[in-house]
């Protein structure tokens, strides 16, 4: 039991799992039916799953996907990309622009998504070049698109906020007929499986961490820090396009001003809550995913407690500050030392005293 507890306290997943457990226990005490899942009928007459748990999993899908790319950038570049939400608006605008130019069919949707990915990757590579080649601090480099990104999205659609309507798009943003699970959840799971396979079947995860820990050592071992950083930004660009297109399909329009507004802050917090050091190095994708669901669970909890929408961000900030402080290296070190003392004393008590 002692070795298990020591492994758990040293794990990057310890804090996010503990925070998630606290939220679950709090809600179960507050309302035992909070996490109940029921089968309901949607507007199309299809049986679908409904409830707060489904709302949390569904609502956090875009943030969870964005957190995957943010985790890789944070690990390799020792900084954060604050332009992900603005680039999602650009990708969403491109997606809508292609859809509105053609009859909406599955091939057209795939083509629109591909165009969104290409544009998003190009903008993300712009950030990557500033960071990897010109050695500009990530937050400063990405401040350019953070400021200009939504204006670019505005220009793409001529200053309008066009709507797109199609049963196919409704299925992507909502439910596929015959499948009771929201489609964004399925997309999130598929995306996570794909990135897991990439990290497992290649050395990308290892190289990313090595570059984040020490670029000089990485270079001496034949690893190109510039290439690894650019790959991280490419993956982030794909994540951005996916999140932007999902959101467009969910709401049925593109509004450059409100699409995933302030999502970059939630994404960065998801990475931090997930136990990943914002200064780079070792990372855990699953921790960031859990962090995204913690943020969404906290939001749904506050709304369930009738907290005014204007005050939700303030309450979220307080709770998140507590989580981030608890997950800080200083607190972790204290817990590890306390753990060693407790189990050493217990071991000394269990040792039989030899008779003289």
C-alpha positions as CSV (number, residue, x, y, z in Angstrom):
1,X,0.0,0.0,0.0
2,X,2.9,2.3,0.9
3,X,4.6,1.8,-2.5
4,X,1.4,2.4,-4.3
5,X,0.8,5.7,-2.4
6,X,4.3,6.8,-3.1
7,X,3.9,6.1,-6.9
8,X,0.6,7.9,-6.9
9,X,2.0,11.1,-5.2
10,X,4.9,11.1,-7.7
11,X,2.7,10.7,-10.7
12,X,1.7,13.6,-12.9
13,X,-1.9,12.4,-12.8
14,X,-2.1,12.6,-9.0
15,X,-3.4,16.2,-8.7
16,X,-5.8,16.1,-11.7
17,X,-7.3,12.8,-10.5
18,X,-7.6,14.1,-7.0
19,X,-9.2,17.3,-8.1
20,X,-11.7,15.4,-10.3
21,X,-12.5,13.1,-7.4
22,X,-13.2,16.1,-5.2
23,X,-15.6,17.5,-7.8
24,X,-17.4,14.1,-8.1
25,X,-17.7,13.7,-4.3
26,X,-18.9,17.3,-3.8
27,X,-21.6,16.9,-6.5
28,X,-22.7,13.5,-5.2
29,X,-23.2,15.0,-1.7
30,X,-24.9,18.1,-3.1
31,X,-27.1,16.3,-5.5
32,X,-27.0,12.4,-5.7
33,X,-28.7,12.6,-9.2
34,X,-26.1,15.1,-10.6
35,X,-24.3,12.4,-12.6
36,X,-27.3,10.4,-13.6
37,X,-27.6,9.7,-17.3
38,X,-31.1,9.3,-18.9
39,X,-32.3,8.4,-22.4
40,X,-34.1,11.3,-24.0
41,X,-35.6,12.1,-27.4
42,X,-34.0,14.9,-29.4
43,X,-35.8,17.2,-31.9
44,X,-35.3,14.7,-34.7
45,X,-37.0,12.0,-32.7
46,X,-33.8,10.0,-32.0
47,X,-33.0,8.4,-28.6
48,X,-30.0,10.1,-27.1
49,X,-28.1,10.2,-23.8
50,X,-28.7,13.2,-21.7
51,X,-27.6,14.5,-18.3
52,X,-24.9,16.6,-16.6
53,X,-22.3,13.9,-17.2
54,X,-23.0,13.9,-21.0
55,X,-22.9,17.7,-21.0
56,X,-19.5,17.7,-19.3
57,X,-18.0,15.2,-21.7
58,X,-19.6,16.9,-24.7
59,X,-18.9,20.5,-23.7
60,X,-15.2,19.8,-23.0
61,X,-14.5,18.0,-26.3
62,X,-13.1,21.1,-28.1
63,X,-11.0,22.2,-25.1
64,X,-9.7,18.7,-24.7
65,X,-8.6,18.5,-28.3
66,X,-6.9,21.9,-28.1
67,X,-5.1,20.9,-24.9
68,X,-3.4,18.0,-26.8
69,X,-1.6,20.5,-29.1
70,X,-1.0,22.9,-26.3
71,X,0.7,20.2,-24.2
72,X,3.2,19.4,-27.0
73,X,4.0,23.1,-27.5
74,X,4.3,23.7,-23.8
75,X,6.6,20.7,-23.4
76,X,9.0,21.5,-26.3
77,X,8.9,25.3,-26.3
78,X,8.7,26.1,-22.6
79,X,5.8,28.4,-23.3
80,X,2.2,28.6,-24.4
81,X,0.4,29.4,-27.6
82,X,-2.3,32.0,-26.7
83,X,-3.6,32.3,-30.3
84,X,-5.3,28.9,-30.5
85,X,-8.9,30.3,-30.0
86,X,-8.3,33.0,-32.6
87,X,-6.9,30.5,-35.1
88,X,-9.9,28.2,-34.4
89,X,-12.0,31.2,-35.6
90,X,-9.9,31.4,-38.8
91,X,-10.2,27.7,-39.4
92,X,-14.0,27.9,-38.7
93,X,-14.3,30.7,-41.2
94,X,-12.5,28.8,-43.9
95,X,-14.7,25.8,-43.2
96,X,-17.9,27.8,-43.5
97,X,-16.6,29.6,-46.6
98,X,-16.0,26.3,-48.5
99,X,-19.3,24.9,-47.3
100,X,-21.3,27.9,-48.5
101,X,-19.6,27.7,-52.0
102,X,-20.9,24.2,-52.6
103,X,-23.8,21.9,-51.9
104,X,-23.1,20.4,-48.5
105,X,-22.3,16.7,-48.9
106,X,-19.9,14.4,-47.0
107,X,-17.0,14.9,-49.6
108,X,-17.5,18.7,-49.4
109,X,-17.5,18.6,-45.6
110,X,-14.2,16.6,-45.7
111,X,-12.8,19.1,-48.2
112,X,-13.8,22.1,-46.1
113,X,-12.2,20.5,-43.1
114,X,-9.0,19.8,-45.1
115,X,-8.9,23.4,-46.2
116,X,-9.4,24.5,-42.5
117,X,-6.6,22.2,-41.5
118,X,-4.2,23.6,-44.1
119,X,-4.9,27.2,-43.3
120,X,-4.7,26.5,-39.5
121,X,-1.4,24.6,-39.9
122,X,0.1,27.4,-42.0
123,X,-0.8,30.0,-39.4
124,X,0.5,27.7,-36.6
125,X,3.7,27.2,-38.5
126,X,4.0,31.0,-38.7
127,X,4.0,30.9,-34.9
128,X,6.4,28.0,-34.9
129,X,9.0,29.7,-37.0
130,X,8.9,32.8,-34.7
131,X,9.5,30.5,-31.7
132,X,11.8,27.8,-33.1
133,X,13.9,29.7,-35.6
134,X,13.8,33.3,-34.3
135,X,13.9,32.2,-30.6
136,X,11.0,34.5,-29.6
137,X,9.2,33.6,-26.4
138,X,6.0,31.6,-27.3
139,X,3.6,33.9,-25.5
140,X,5.0,37.0,-27.3
141,X,5.3,35.3,-30.7
142,X,1.7,34.1,-30.6
143,X,0.4,37.4,-29.3
144,X,0.4,38.5,-33.0
145,X,-2.3,36.1,-34.0
146,X,-4.0,36.4,-30.7
147,X,-4.6,40.1,-31.6
148,X,-5.1,39.7,-35.4
149,X,-6.6,36.3,-35.7
150,X,-10.3,37.2,-35.2
151,X,-9.9,40.1,-37.6
152,X,-8.5,37.7,-40.3
153,X,-11.5,35.5,-39.6
154,X,-13.7,38.5,-40.1
155,X,-12.2,39.3,-43.5
156,X,-12.5,35.7,-44.8
157,X,-16.3,35.9,-44.7
158,X,-16.5,39.6,-45.7
159,X,-17.4,40.8,-42.3
160,X,-20.6,38.7,-42.1
161,X,-21.6,35.9,-39.7
162,X,-23.0,33.4,-42.1
163,X,-25.0,30.4,-41.1
164,X,-24.7,26.9,-42.5
165,X,-27.6,24.5,-42.3
166,X,-27.5,20.8,-43.1
167,X,-28.5,17.5,-41.4
168,X,-24.9,16.3,-41.9
169,X,-23.5,19.3,-40.0
170,X,-26.1,18.8,-37.2
171,X,-24.9,15.2,-36.9
172,X,-21.3,16.3,-36.6
173,X,-22.1,18.9,-33.9
174,X,-24.8,16.9,-32.2
175,X,-25.8,13.3,-32.7
176,X,-25.5,10.8,-35.5
177,X,-28.9,9.1,-36.0
178,X,-28.9,5.8,-34.3
179,X,-25.9,6.6,-32.0
180,X,-27.0,8.0,-28.6
181,X,-23.5,9.5,-27.8
182,X,-22.8,13.1,-28.9
183,X,-20.5,13.1,-32.0
184,X,-17.9,15.5,-30.5
185,X,-17.2,12.9,-27.7
186,X,-16.6,10.3,-30.4
187,X,-14.3,12.7,-32.4
188,X,-12.4,13.4,-29.2
189,X,-11.9,9.7,-28.4
190,X,-10.7,9.0,-32.0
191,X,-8.4,12.0,-31.9
192,X,-6.9,10.9,-28.6
193,X,-6.4,7.3,-29.9
194,X,-4.6,8.7,-33.0
195,X,-2.3,11.0,-31.0
196,X,-1.6,8.1,-28.5
197,X,-0.6,5.8,-31.4
198,X,1.7,8.5,-32.8
199,X,3.4,9.0,-29.5
200,X,3.6,5.2,-28.8
201,X,4.8,4.2,-32.3
202,X,7.3,7.0,-32.8
203,X,9.9,8.7,-30.6
204,X,8.1,12.1,-30.9
205,X,7.0,12.0,-27.2
206,X,10.6,11.3,-26.0
207,X,12.2,13.8,-28.3
208,X,9.6,16.5,-27.3
209,X,10.5,16.1,-23.7
210,X,14.2,16.0,-24.3
211,X,14.0,19.3,-26.3
212,X,11.9,20.9,-23.5
213,X,14.4,19.8,-20.8
214,X,17.6,20.7,-22.5
215,X,17.9,21.8,-26.2
216,X,21.7,21.5,-26.1
217,X,21.6,17.9,-25.0
218,X,19.0,17.1,-27.6
219,X,21.1,18.7,-30.4
220,X,24.2,16.7,-29.2
221,X,22.2,13.5,-29.5
222,X,21.1,14.2,-33.1
223,X,17.7,15.6,-32.3
224,X,16.7,18.8,-34.1
225,X,15.0,21.2,-31.6
226,X,13.7,23.3,-34.5
227,X,12.1,20.3,-36.2
228,X,10.5,19.0,-33.0
229,X,9.0,22.4,-32.2
230,X,7.6,22.8,-35.7
231,X,6.0,19.4,-35.5
232,X,4.4,20.4,-32.2
233,X,2.9,23.5,-33.9
234,X,1.7,21.4,-36.9
235,X,-0.1,19.0,-34.5
236,X,-1.5,22.0,-32.7
237,X,-2.8,23.4,-36.0
238,X,-4.7,20.2,-36.7
239,X,-6.1,20.3,-33.2
240,X,-7.2,23.9,-33.7
241,X,-8.9,23.2,-37.0
242,X,-10.7,20.2,-35.5
243,X,-12.0,22.2,-32.5
244,X,-13.0,25.1,-34.7
245,X,-15.0,22.9,-37.2
246,X,-16.7,21.0,-34.4
247,X,-17.8,24.3,-32.8
248,X,-19.2,25.6,-36.1
249,X,-21.1,22.4,-36.7
250,X,-22.5,22.6,-33.1
251,X,-23.8,26.1,-33.4
252,X,-24.5,26.2,-37.1
253,X,-22.7,29.5,-37.9
254,X,-19.4,31.3,-37.7
255,X,-19.1,34.3,-35.4
256,X,-15.5,35.4,-35.4
257,X,-16.0,37.4,-32.2
258,X,-17.5,34.7,-30.0
259,X,-16.2,31.4,-31.4
260,X,-14.3,29.6,-28.6
261,X,-13.9,33.0,-26.9
262,X,-11.4,32.9,-24.0
263,X,-10.8,29.2,-24.8
264,X,-7.0,29.7,-24.8
265,X,-7.1,30.4,-21.1
266,X,-9.1,27.2,-20.4
267,X,-6.7,25.2,-22.5
268,X,-3.6,26.6,-20.7
269,X,-5.3,25.9,-17.4
270,X,-6.1,22.3,-18.5
271,X,-2.5,21.7,-19.3
272,X,-1.4,23.2,-15.9
273,X,-4.1,21.3,-13.9
274,X,-3.1,18.1,-15.7
275,X,0.2,18.2,-13.9
276,X,2.3,19.4,-16.8
277,X,5.0,22.0,-16.0
278,X,4.4,25.2,-17.9
279,X,8.2,25.6,-18.1
280,X,8.4,22.6,-20.4
281,X,9.9,19.1,-20.2
282,X,8.0,16.0,-19.1
283,X,4.3,15.9,-20.2
284,X,1.3,13.7,-19.9
285,X,-1.4,14.1,-22.6
286,X,-4.0,12.3,-20.4
287,X,-3.4,14.8,-17.6
288,X,-4.3,17.6,-19.9
289,X,-7.4,15.8,-21.1
290,X,-8.5,15.3,-17.4
291,X,-7.8,19.0,-16.8
292,X,-10.1,20.0,-19.6
293,X,-12.9,17.8,-18.1
294,X,-12.2,19.3,-14.6
295,X,-12.7,22.8,-16.0
296,X,-16.0,21.8,-17.7
297,X,-17.2,19.9,-14.7
298,X,-16.6,22.9,-12.5
299,X,-18.5,25.1,-15.0
300,X,-21.5,22.8,-15.1
301,X,-21.4,22.5,-11.3
302,X,-21.5,26.3,-10.8
303,X,-24.4,26.6,-13.2
304,X,-26.2,23.8,-11.4
305,X,-25.7,25.7,-8.2
306,X,-27.5,28.7,-9.8
307,X,-24.4,30.9,-9.8
308,X,-25.0,33.9,-12.1
309,X,-23.2,33.5,-15.4
310,X,-21.3,36.8,-14.8
311,X,-19.8,35.4,-11.6
312,X,-18.9,31.9,-12.9
313,X,-15.5,33.0,-14.1
314,X,-14.6,34.5,-10.7
315,X,-15.6,31.3,-8.9
316,X,-13.7,29.2,-11.5
317,X,-10.7,31.3,-11.0
318,X,-10.7,30.8,-7.2
319,X,-11.0,27.0,-7.5
320,X,-8.4,26.8,-10.3
321,X,-5.9,28.9,-8.3
322,X,-6.3,26.4,-5.4
323,X,-5.8,23.4,-7.8
324,X,-2.7,25.0,-9.4
325,X,-1.2,25.9,-6.0
326,X,-1.7,22.4,-4.7
327,X,-0.1,21.0,-7.9
328,X,2.9,23.2,-7.6
329,X,6.4,21.6,-7.2
330,X,6.7,23.1,-3.7
331,X,3.5,21.4,-2.4
332,X,4.4,18.2,-4.2
333,X,7.8,18.1,-2.6
334,X,6.2,18.7,0.8
335,X,3.8,15.8,0.3
336,X,6.6,13.5,-0.8
337,X,8.7,14.4,2.3
338,X,5.6,13.9,4.6
339,X,4.9,10.6,2.9
340,X,8.4,9.4,3.5
341,X,8.3,10.4,7.2
342,X,5.0,8.7,7.8
343,X,5.9,5.4,6.2
344,X,9.4,5.4,7.8
345,X,7.8,5.8,11.3
346,X,5.3,3.1,10.5
347,X,8.1,0.8,9.3
348,X,10.0,1.4,12.5
349,X,7.0,0.5,14.6
350,X,6.5,-2.7,12.6
351,X,10.1,-3.9,13.2
352,X,10.2,-6.3,16.1
353,X,12.6,-5.3,19.0
354,X,15.3,-8.0,19.5
355,X,15.6,-9.3,23.1
356,X,18.9,-8.4,24.7
